[in-house]
């Protein structure tokens, strides 16, 4: 795989709103703790699938900096995140209940049992590119309702380089630009659309470059540098919040594991390829930054990693305790008001399943 440039394609956004506290020791330590939590839970979830605890999972090994950095830039009181199926790290950073999140991977609920309204984290889904349309619709609603005190709420749509080739994403970006919707399209370019490398499915090799066609500014950043991601996302959010329209952020990272636990990456790349193309591990890279700045030492990292393991074990216990949901619920949340067809399906299901 050819090396990929990490320079910004457009740098027209306002200065980052980050203040000194954003890079202060306390914030930096919080960022590392979250990186450690996300890495441990992700590693554990793969193990749970191999053990038969959950039937499937989409690993995010190597993408921790992109997701945690973006998550720290979200204002959880007014912004809204629209994820795909691989944003566990964003969910964890936003404080979503991770047992409820994992309920979908245990196949007992669609999109997570957590409350999307309370968490400002929409149900995650496997429809490639589908949540991007939802983000634009929600963001346009912010403009219709008028700016709140301090600016608009911003929708953050998460997608991959593969999803960027979907027609839905074109429609979403086009409408967002026309409507000046306050939305940030956060693209995690992890090098692969399942088994197809980016250069074989993204014309020109850059998703950020497409933004110019919609009249949008874009930033192409090093997605393995958690602070670079945080600052770039803050800038993009500030631009959208000010009513200046949508922004594309392309975080160049690498999917170090399989596309999902049913995928065998050995069929399309080698372990040597992963080591060469994956670059420096995001956690190891940030550890070096903290050590060089004198912010943390070995004892801090040891405790953070141990605490992350404890939390992952607690989440595992919660996942094990999850029980199947009543089958009738599949009809309860389709429409605000039921339809005759849905009612007939519900009656037929009850007759066949509950014999009533």
N, C-alpha and C positions, 0 to 999 in steps of 0.2 A: 504494500500500500504506500502510495507516495506521501511524503510529508505534507502537512496542511498548514497554511499560513495562519497566524494568530493575531494579526493586526486588525484594528477597527476598520471597517469598510466605509463608514460614515461617522463623523464625529461632530455632529451639529447639535447634540443635546446639551441641555443646560449643565452647569457645573454640579457635581455630585452634592446632594444635600447632607452628606455624612458629616457629623461634627467630630470633635476630638474624642468624645465618649465612644463613638463607633469603633475606634481603633484603640481604645483604652485597654489596659490589662484585663479588667473584669470581662469586657465584651469578648476579647480574644480567647479567654479561657472558656467562656460559655460556648463559643463557636467550636472549639476543639472537643468539648464534652459532647456536643451534639453530633459531631462527626463520628466520634467513637461509638455513641449509641446507635447511630444509623448503620455503621459498618457491622457492629455485632449482631443487630437484629437481622440484617440482610443475610449474613453468613448463617445465622441460626435458622432462618426461614428455609433456606435451601436444605439444611440438614433435616428439618421437620418434614419436608416433602419426601426426602429419601427414606425417612423412617415411617412414612405412611400417615403422619399426623394431618397433613394437608395434601390435597390432590395435585395442586399446581401452584407455581409462583414465578414471577418475572424478576430475576435478580437485577441489582443495580450496582454491582461491584465496579468500582472505578468512577462512578458518577456522583459520589458523595459530596464533593466540593461544589459541583454545579447545583445540586438540589438544596443543600444546607445554605449555601450563599444566597440563593434566590429566596429561600424561605425567610431568612433573616431580614430581607428587604420589604416584606409584606406588612402592611398595617392591618392587623387582625381585627380592628374595629370597623373598618369601612371597605377594605379591598376584598376581593373574592377570587379564590384559586380554582381553576378548572383543569383537573389532572387527566392524564391517560391512565394506564395500568401499571406504570413503573415509577410513580412519584411517592413511594413510601417515605423517602427522605424529606420531602417537602411537608408531607402530612405530619411526620414526627416533629419537625421543627416548629410547625404551627400549633402543636399541642393536641392534635387529634388523638383520641383514645385508640391505642394501637391494637388492643384486643378486638375492638369493634371494627377497626380497619381490616384486620386479618380474617374477619368473618367471611368475607368474599372468597379469600383464598382457601378457606375451609369448605366452601361451596354451600353455605347455608343462607346466604343473602346476596343480593345484587348491589354492588357499589358501596358496601360498608354499612354497619349498623349505627355508626356515629350520626350525630345531628348536623347536617350540612349547614343549616342556617346559623346555628350557634358557633360552629367551628370556622365558618367562612371557607370551607373546603368542600367543593361539590362532590357528589358520588363519583368514584372513579369507574372507568368503563373500558371495554376492550374494542369499541368501535374506533378504528384508526382515524384520527382527525375529527371525530365527532364532537368532542368537547370544545374544540376551537370555535365552532359555530355558536355553541352555548355561551362562550365567553363574550363574543361580540354582541350577542343579543342582550346579555345582562349589562354590558358596558354601555350600549346605546340607551338602555333604560335609565342609566345614571344621567345622561345628558338630557333626556326627556323630563326627568324629575327636577333638574336644575342642580347646580353645584351646591354641595353641602359646605358647612363652615370649614374653611381651610382647603377647599378643592374637592374635586370629584373622587368617588370611589373608583378604583382601577381593577379591571379584570385581568388576571394573569392566566394565559392559556399555555399549557405545557404540551409540547409535541416533540417528536423525534425527527431526524433527517428523513427517514422513510415516510413518515406521515406527511411531510411537506410536499410530497409528490401527489397527494390526494386532491381531487377536484374540490372537495369541501373546504380545504385550506385556502385554495385560490379564492373561492367565493367569500370566505370569512375575511381574508385580508382586503379584498376589493371593497366589500361593504364597509369594513372598519375605516378604511381610508376615506371613502366617500362621505361617511357619516361623522368623521372625526371622533370615532368612539374611543373612550379612554381605556385602551387595552394594550397589554404587552404580550407579544408572541414570543415565548421563551422556548427556543429550539435547542434541545440537547442533541448535538451532532456527535453520536457515539461511534461513528465510523461504519455502522452496519444497519441495513434495513433487513433484519433477520439474517440472511446469509449473503446478501448482496452489498458489496462495499459502496460507500457514498459516491465515489467517482463514476460508478456505473448506473446510478439512478438519480443523481442530482446534476442536471446540466450545468456546466460551469464549475461544479464542485462546491458551490457556496449557496446556502439558503439565504444568508444575509444580503447577498447581492441582488436577490429578487425584489427586495423592499423598494429599490429605486423605481421599479416599474409601477408601484402603487403610490409613489410619492411619499414614502415613509422613510424616516431615518432608521439606521440600523447600526448595531455594534456587533462585531465578531471578536470574541474574547477567549482567553485561555480558561476553559472550563474546569481545569484541574487546580486553579488558583482560587481558593475560596474567597479571599478578600477582593480579588479582581471581579469575581462574579457578584459579590455583595454590592460593590460600588457601581458596577454597570447597571445592575437591576434597579438600584436606587435612582440612578439618573433617568432610566427609562420610565420608571413609575412617576417621578417628578414631572417629566415632560407630559405624560398622559394626564396626570392629575390637573395640570394647568390648563387643560382644554385644548392642547396643541395637536391632539390626535394620537394614533397608534405608533408603536415602535417594535422593531424586530431585534431580539437579542439572540445571537447564535453562540452558544457555549461549546467550544471544541473540546471534546473529551473522548473517552474510549470505553466501550463495554467490554470489561475484562472477562466476563463469564458468558454463559449461553443466553440466547434471547429469552428463553423460558426454561423451566426444568424439564421440558420434553424435547428440548433442542440439543443437538450434538455439534458444538462448534468445530470439533475436529474434522468434520466433513468438508469444511470450507476454509479453515485456516489452521496453522500449526501453533504450538506453544511458543516457538521462537518468534512467530509473527506477533503474538500477543505481547511478549516482552519488549519487542522492538517498537511496535506501534503504540503500545499503551502508555509509554512515557513514564515519568516518575509517579509513584503512588501518591494520591492526593493527601492522605493522612500523614505519610512520612514527610511529605513536602511541607505541610503546615507545622509539623512538630519541629522541623529545622528552623522555621521562622521564629517560633516561640522561644526556642533555645538561644538563637542568635540575639534576640532582643532581651534576653534575661527575664522573660515573663514566666517561664515554667521550667521545671527540672524533672528528673526521672521519677521522683516520688509522685508528682502530679499526674504524669502519664500513667503510672502503674495504678493509681487510685481511680483515674477516669476509666481506664479499661476494665478494671474490676467492677466498678459500679455499672458499667454498660452491660457486662455479663449478668450481673444480678437483675437488672431491669429486663433483659431478654428472657431470663428464666421465669420471671414473674409474668411476662406476657405469654410465655409458653403455657404456664399453668392456666391462665385465663382462656387461652385458645382451646386447651383440652376440655375445659369445663363448658364450653359453648355447646348448646343443644340445638337440635333442628327446630326451625321455625314452623308455625302452623302453615300448612299448605294453602289455606284459604287466603293468606296474605298476598299471594301473587296477584290477586284481583283487586286488592284494596288501594293500591297506589298507582294505578294506570292513568286514570282520569280524575279530575276534581269531582265531576259528576258522572256517575256510571252511565253506560249506554245499554240499549237492549241486547246487543250482541255480546257484550262483556257479561251482562247478567245471565244470559243463556249459557255461556261457557262456565260461569261459576256454578250454576245449578247442575250442569252436567258433571263437573268435577266432583261436587259433593255427592252426587248419586253413585259415581263410580268409585270414589275413594273412601267416602264416609258412610255410604249406603243409607243416605237420608233423603 
